[in-house]
Amino acid sequence: MFSYRHGFHAGNHADVLKHFVLVQLIQYLNQKDTAYTYVDTHAGAGLYALDSGYATKNAEFETGIGPLWGKNDLPPALAEYINLIKEMNPSGKLRYYPGSPFCAEKILREQDRLRLFELHPSEIKVLSENFRKLEAHQAEQGKRPTVRGKRIIISDTDGFDSLKSLLPPPSRRALVLIDPPYEVKDDYRRVKSALDEAVKRFPSGTYAVWYPILQRMESRELPEKLKRVECKEWLNVSLSISGPAPDGFGLHSSGMFILNPPWTLVATLKEVMPYLVAVLGKDKQAKFEIQTGTPLTGQNPRFKKPGTAA
Ligand SMILES: C[S@@+](CC[C@H](N)C(=O)[O-])C[C@H]1O[C@@H](n2cnc3c(N)ncnc32)[C@H](O)[C@@H]1O
């Protein structure tokens, strides 16, 4: 169960899609002063070295952040995400890649809350240590006082199970990222059931699910199942950097499925996704897709479409 280490994949094309979209979702929430809660049900280690350890094994970042680093024609929305990584690499050399908790921490404000879950005993140690170092660094610079305990809570409990305990959030604003390893089939089932439960408790939250696009049936079915979760509307964006490898191995495509997305996101994606395909694409099958819609069923009267039976 604990074989997955995100360090092997840090900064790859799937991380680029996930973290670029995440930054957009957070920037949108930042447009209003009211505090919100960011929940990361599968947090990982938080920060990854790209020049040592796991990341050097297959150098997957060469499929993602590598080719984007140093580009000077980035679409503005993509530049916001790249600039965040630049801040973590002040020497100008790409050495550190922020995982979702660090991307979020960088742009959440004083009043916002981070709730991070990580089950792997080694990863949670590294995650906690990374935040400890970040806070020490911030305190040295006279920035934020040490805030752990209220602003940031890191838990070693199951993220799927724990999500419901945080909903609805006190300020009635939240963004939830669900990013499991999908190494076990059950993760696909649990994503759907965690979301069904979450939207019952807090229908107006924004929920973002990263998923791999693989041959296995559970993977192909997941987006279709997510289209049935009760929400106002959904957005599904996918990025393929190539067609499938002849041996069927390797991740070439992934997607982000978002429930209750900001209305601005489609336009932003239309600007950025063609650029990502152009820079990261490896063959003629490289592509992106953007779909939007409303849930296929209408169980929740809160979201009944006009004209449908009560
Ligand atoms: C894909 S990684 C997360 C990457 C991170 N969200 C990012 O974007 O930087 C998935 C993580 O979930 C952890 N994990 C697996 N099952 C979990 C569960 N049920 N609850 C919490 N964490 C879990 C794994 O140990 C792994 O570190």
Ligand as a Chemical Component Dictionary entry (heavy atoms), coordinates in Angstrom:
data_LIG
# 
_chem_comp.id                   LIG 
_chem_comp.type                 NON-POLYMER 
_chem_comp.pdbx_formal_charge   0 
_chem_comp.three_letter_code    LIG 
# 
loop_
_chem_comp_atom.comp_id 
_chem_comp_atom.atom_id 
_chem_comp_atom.alt_atom_id 
_chem_comp_atom.type_symbol 
_chem_comp_atom.charge 
_chem_comp_atom.model_Cartn_x 
_chem_comp_atom.model_Cartn_y 
_chem_comp_atom.model_Cartn_z 
_chem_comp_atom.pdbx_ordinal 
LIG C1  C1  C 0  -0.104 11.750 -5.821 1  
LIG S1  S1  S 1  0.586  11.887 -4.258 2  
LIG C2  C2  C 0  0.139  13.486 -3.734 3  
LIG C3  C3  C 0  0.846  14.592 -4.439 4  
LIG C4  C4  C 0  0.465  15.967 -3.981 5  
LIG N1  N1  N 0  -0.987 16.145 -3.917 6  
LIG C5  C5  C 0  1.047  16.994 -4.923 7  
LIG O1  O1  O 0  0.376  17.372 -5.906 8  
LIG O2  O2  O -1 2.158  17.470 -4.675 9  
LIG C6  C6  C 0  -0.501 10.894 -3.281 10 
LIG C7  C7  C 0  -0.119 10.838 -1.810 11 
LIG O3  O3  O 0  -1.238 10.305 -1.087 12 
LIG C8  C8  C 0  -0.758 9.504  -0.016 13 
LIG N2  N2  N 0  -1.896 8.645  0.358  14 
LIG C9  C9  C 0  -2.293 7.473  -0.195 15 
LIG N3  N3  N 0  -3.497 7.091  0.303  16 
LIG C10 C10 C 0  -3.870 8.058  1.188  17 
LIG C11 C11 C 0  -5.037 8.269  1.979  18 
LIG N4  N4  N 0  -6.047 7.402  1.966  19 
LIG N5  N5  N 0  -5.089 9.386  2.760  20 
LIG C12 C12 C 0  -4.063 10.288 2.773  21 
LIG N6  N6  N 0  -2.946 10.142 2.026  22 
LIG C13 C13 C 0  -2.852 9.051  1.232  23 
LIG C14 C14 C 0  0.438  8.802  -0.603 24 
LIG O4  O4  O 0  1.323  8.372  0.419  25 
LIG C15 C15 C 0  1.044  9.907  -1.493 26 
LIG O5  O5  O 0  2.021  10.629 -0.795 27 
# 
loop_
_chem_comp_bond.comp_id 
_chem_comp_bond.atom_id_1 
_chem_comp_bond.atom_id_2 
_chem_comp_bond.value_order 
_chem_comp_bond.pdbx_ordinal 
LIG C1  S1  SING 1  
LIG S1  C2  SING 2  
LIG S1  C6  SING 3  
LIG C2  C3  SING 4  
LIG C3  C4  SING 5  
LIG C4  N1  SING 6  
LIG C4  C5  SING 7  
LIG C5  O1  DOUB 8  
LIG C5  O2  SING 9  
LIG C6  C7  SING 10 
LIG C7  O3  SING 11 
LIG C7  C15 SING 12 
LIG O3  C8  SING 13 
LIG C8  N2  SING 14 
LIG C8  C14 SING 15 
LIG N2  C9  SING 16 
LIG N2  C13 SING 17 
LIG C9  N3  DOUB 18 
LIG N3  C10 SING 19 
LIG C10 C11 SING 20 
LIG C10 C13 DOUB 21 
LIG C11 N4  SING 22 
LIG C11 N5  DOUB 23 
LIG N5  C12 SING 24 
LIG C12 N6  DOUB 25 
LIG N6  C13 SING 26 
LIG C14 O4  SING 27 
LIG C14 C15 SING 28 
LIG C15 O5  SING 29 
# 
